Amino acid sequence: MLTLSKRYLELEQAANRGTGGVASENRQLGFIPAFMDTRTGKVYGCTFVDGRPAAFHILDGLPDELVIARDRYGRPSHVVGSVIAGFTLDDRFYTREQASAQVSRADAYSDGIAH
């Protein structure tokens, strides 16, 4: 069974750096880090274990039914493979690629206005 891991999230973030597909590059447009279970369509905002919103992708706040492995401290290290990282904006889920496209459009729009 394929899984989404903390390490995979790190690699995914590195691969998307500079595209607008990471939280630090799209936060100014109102994007909020989230996960979606593609099997059910349910979206989960990224939170710390205590429920506080996280400004980055972290597995800690995902429900137990999605967690398939934990590290030695009890924190989720792997979740089911149907979970993908993305963002929410105005109650809609965006994949990293979709968020990147929105950032590119916003940048092009602001460049056009600035000239």
C-alpha positions as CSV (number, residue, x, y, z in Angstrom):
1,M,0.0,0.0,0.0
2,L,1.3,3.4,-0.9
3,T,1.5,6.0,1.8
4,L,2.1,9.7,2.3
5,S,5.0,10.2,4.7
6,K,6.7,13.1,6.4
7,R,9.7,12.5,4.2
8,Y,7.6,12.6,1.1
9,L,6.1,15.9,2.2
10,E,9.6,17.3,2.5
11,L,10.6,16.2,-1.0
12,E,7.3,17.5,-2.4
13,Q,7.9,20.9,-0.8
14,A,11.4,21.0,-2.2
15,A,10.2,20.1,-5.7
16,N,7.5,22.8,-5.5
17,R,9.7,25.6,-4.1
18,G,9.7,28.6,-6.3
19,T,6.4,27.7,-8.0
20,G,3.9,29.1,-5.6
21,G,3.0,25.5,-4.6
22,V,4.3,25.9,-1.0
23,A,2.6,27.7,1.8
24,S,5.3,30.4,2.3
25,E,4.8,31.4,-1.4
26,N,1.0,31.5,-1.6
27,R,0.0,32.6,1.9
28,Q,-0.3,36.2,0.8
29,L,-3.2,35.2,-1.5
30,G,-5.0,33.5,1.4
31,F,-4.1,29.9,0.8
32,I,-4.2,27.7,3.8
33,P,-2.2,24.4,4.0
34,A,-4.6,21.3,3.9
35,F,-4.9,17.7,3.0
36,M,-7.6,15.9,1.0
37,D,-8.5,12.3,1.2
38,T,-9.1,11.6,-2.5
39,R,-11.0,8.5,-1.6
40,T,-13.7,10.4,0.3
41,G,-13.2,14.0,-0.9
42,K,-12.9,15.1,2.7
43,V,-10.6,18.0,3.3
44,Y,-8.5,18.5,6.5
45,G,-6.9,21.8,7.4
46,C,-3.3,21.4,8.7
47,T,-3.2,21.6,12.4
48,F,-0.9,20.7,15.3
49,V,-2.0,17.9,17.6
50,D,-3.7,20.3,19.9
51,G,-5.9,21.7,17.1
52,R,-4.0,25.0,16.5
53,P,-3.8,25.8,12.7
54,A,-0.4,25.1,11.2
55,A,1.1,27.4,8.6
56,F,2.7,24.5,6.8
57,H,1.9,20.9,6.0
58,I,2.1,18.7,9.0
59,L,0.5,15.2,9.6
60,D,-0.1,15.7,13.3
61,G,-3.7,16.9,13.1
62,L,-5.0,14.2,10.7
63,P,-7.6,11.8,12.2
64,D,-6.5,8.4,13.4
65,E,-8.3,6.5,10.7
66,L,-5.9,8.0,8.1
67,V,-2.7,7.3,10.1
68,I,-1.0,4.0,9.4
69,A,2.3,4.6,11.2
70,R,3.7,6.8,14.0
71,D,7.2,7.7,15.0
72,R,8.7,6.9,18.4
73,Y,7.1,10.0,19.8
74,G,3.6,9.0,18.7
75,R,3.4,11.6,15.9
76,P,2.0,10.4,12.6
77,S,4.8,9.5,10.2
78,H,2.7,7.8,7.4
79,V,-0.9,8.2,6.3
80,V,-2.9,6.4,3.8
81,G,-1.9,6.9,0.2
82,S,-5.2,8.5,-0.8
83,V,-4.2,11.6,1.1
84,I,-2.7,14.5,-0.9
85,A,-1.2,17.8,0.2
86,G,-2.7,21.0,-1.1
87,F,-4.4,24.1,0.1
88,T,-7.8,25.6,0.7
89,L,-9.0,29.0,-0.4
90,D,-12.5,30.2,-0.1
91,D,-13.7,26.8,1.0
92,R,-12.2,25.1,-2.1
93,F,-9.4,22.6,-2.2
94,Y,-6.4,23.3,-4.5
95,T,-3.7,20.8,-5.3
96,R,-0.1,22.2,-5.2
97,E,-0.2,22.5,-9.0
98,Q,-3.5,24.4,-8.9
99,A,-2.3,26.8,-6.2
100,S,0.9,27.4,-8.2
101,A,-1.2,28.3,-11.3
102,Q,-3.2,30.7,-9.2
103,V,0.0,32.4,-7.8
104,S,1.3,32.7,-11.4
105,R,-1.9,34.4,-12.5
106,A,-1.9,36.7,-9.5
107,D,1.8,37.6,-10.2
108,A,1.0,38.2,-13.9
109,Y,-1.9,40.4,-13.0
110,S,0.1,42.4,-10.4
111,D,2.9,42.8,-12.9
112,G,0.5,44.2,-15.5
113,I,-1.0,46.7,-13.1
114,A,2.4,47.8,-11.9
115,H,3.5,48.8,-15.4
